[in-house]
């Protein structure tokens, strides 16, 4: 099974929401056996729950992260991940500094969404395409594609109002939808209903 690690700083605000939303989106698409999703923090608040505002903002968008437990990033997590999806450029840079072998698999959410949208699959793809799509995105990045240094990060809402968390949850939802389409192509269209004969 392919695996995605979502990374932020404390693993209590942004990454738990993104993890929950991404897991839900991929489970709707592939079922529970498709892609595993976890999260961690570069300075993770080990053992803490998600911030109450994160839990509420996610719940308002239909995602339950009430059972989240924060963890600090380890080299083993990076080694096992097919994709490290970072909330900000500083987290992607941290991966490259502490575990250079994973640098080619580390992207910000917005960066990877943009890169995969440049050449999206024209029909739905299965979960195993993730590794190939991440490789292609890294090659495009090295060739100079997909960047926008003025809109790279998802802001950290720690210490801000519930409204800020809601705004972050909305932003994450939009970019995760874009990412899933960019990596895996359009969703399968539902089968047309067959009219019963009278």
CORPE-V830246 format. One record per residue. N is the residue number from 0. RES is the residue in one small letter. OMEGA is omega in whole degrees, 0 to 359 (999 if undefined). Layout:
n = (N | N)
res = (RES | RES)
omega = (OMEGA | OMEGA)
This chain:
n = (0 | 1 | 2 | 3 | 4 | 5 | 6 | 7 | 8 | 9 | 10 | 11 | 12 | 13 | 14 | 15 | 16 | 17 | 18 | 19 | 20 | 21 | 22 | 23 | 24 | 25 | 26 | 27 | 28 | 29 | 30 | 31 | 32 | 33 | 34 | 35 | 36 | 37 | 38 | 39 | 40 | 41 | 42 | 43 | 44 | 45 | 46 | 47 | 48 | 49 | 50 | 51 | 52 | 53 | 54 | 55 | 56 | 57 | 58 | 59 | 60 | 61 | 62 | 63 | 64 | 65 | 66 | 67 | 68 | 69 | 70 | 71 | 72 | 73 | 74 | 75 | 76 | 77 | 78 | 79 | 80 | 81 | 82 | 83 | 84 | 85 | 86 | 87 | 88 | 89 | 90 | 91 | 92 | 93 | 94 | 95 | 96 | 97 | 98 | 99 | 100 | 101 | 102 | 103 | 104 | 105 | 106 | 107 | 108 | 109 | 110 | 111 | 112 | 113 | 114 | 115 | 116 | 117 | 118 | 119 | 120 | 121 | 122 | 123 | 124 | 125 | 126 | 127 | 128 | 129 | 130 | 131 | 132 | 133 | 134 | 135 | 136 | 137 | 138 | 139 | 140 | 141 | 142 | 143 | 144 | 145 | 146 | 147 | 148 | 149 | 150 | 151 | 152 | 153 | 154 | 155 | 156 | 157 | 158 | 159 | 160 | 161 | 162 | 163 | 164 | 165 | 166 | 167 | 168 | 169 | 170 | 171 | 172 | 173 | 174 | 175 | 176 | 177 | 178 | 179 | 180 | 181 | 182 | 183 | 184 | 185 | 186 | 187 | 188 | 189 | 190 | 191 | 192 | 193 | 194 | 195 | 196 | 197)
res = (x | x | x | x | x | x | x | x | x | x | x | x | x | x | x | x | x | x | x | x | x | x | x | x | x | x | x | x | x | x | x | x | x | x | x | x | x | x | x | x | x | x | x | x | x | x | x | x | x | x | x | x | x | x | x | x | x | x | x | x | x | x | x | x | x | x | x | x | x | x | x | x | x | x | x | x | x | x | x | x | x | x | x | x | x | x | x | x | x | x | x | x | x | x | x | x | x | x | x | x | x | x | x | x | x | x | x | x | x | x | x | x | x | x | x | x | x | x | x | x | x | x | x | x | x | x | x | x | x | x | x | x | x | x | x | x | x | x | x | x | x | x | x | x | x | x | x | x | x | x | x | x | x | x | x | x | x | x | x | x | x | x | x | x | x | x | x | x | x | x | x | x | x | x | x | x | x | x | x | x | x | x | x | x | x | x | x | x | x | x | x | x | x | x | x | x | x | x)
omega = (178 | 187 | 178 | 174 | 178 | 190 | 169 | 184 | 185 | 184 | 178 | 182 | 187 | 188 | 175 | 178 | 181 | 178 | 182 | 180 | 181 | 179 | 180 | 181 | 182 | 177 | 176 | 184 | 189 | 186 | 187 | 183 | 187 | 185 | 176 | 182 | 176 | 177 | 180 | 178 | 178 | 174 | 190 | 176 | 189 | 176 | 180 | 171 | 172 | 177 | 180 | 179 | 176 | 180 | 181 | 181 | 178 | 181 | 179 | 177 | 173 | 183 | 181 | 176 | 183 | 180 | 183 | 174 | 184 | 175 | 178 | 180 | 175 | 176 | 179 | 178 | 180 | 181 | 183 | 187 | 174 | 178 | 172 | 186 | 190 | 179 | 181 | 180 | 180 | 179 | 176 | 180 | 178 | 179 | 180 | 181 | 186 | 182 | 186 | 180 | 182 | 186 | 182 | 180 | 183 | 181 | 165 | 179 | 183 | 179 | 183 | 177 | 181 | 181 | 182 | 177 | 180 | 177 | 182 | 174 | 181 | 175 | 185 | 179 | 178 | 184 | 183 | 180 | 184 | 184 | 180 | 181 | 177 | 177 | 181 | 179 | 178 | 178 | 179 | 178 | 180 | 178 | 175 | 182 | 164 | 185 | 170 | 186 | 180 | 179 | 184 | 192 | 163 | 186 | 178 | 182 | 184 | 179 | 181 | 184 | 175 | 179 | 178 | 177 | 178 | 179 | 178 | 180 | 178 | 181 | 179 | 180 | 180 | 183 | 177 | 176 | 178 | 181 | 182 | 176 | 182 | 181 | 191 | 179 | 182 | 177 | 173 | 175 | 177 | 180 | 180 | 179 | 179 | 180 | 178 | 177 | 181 | 999)
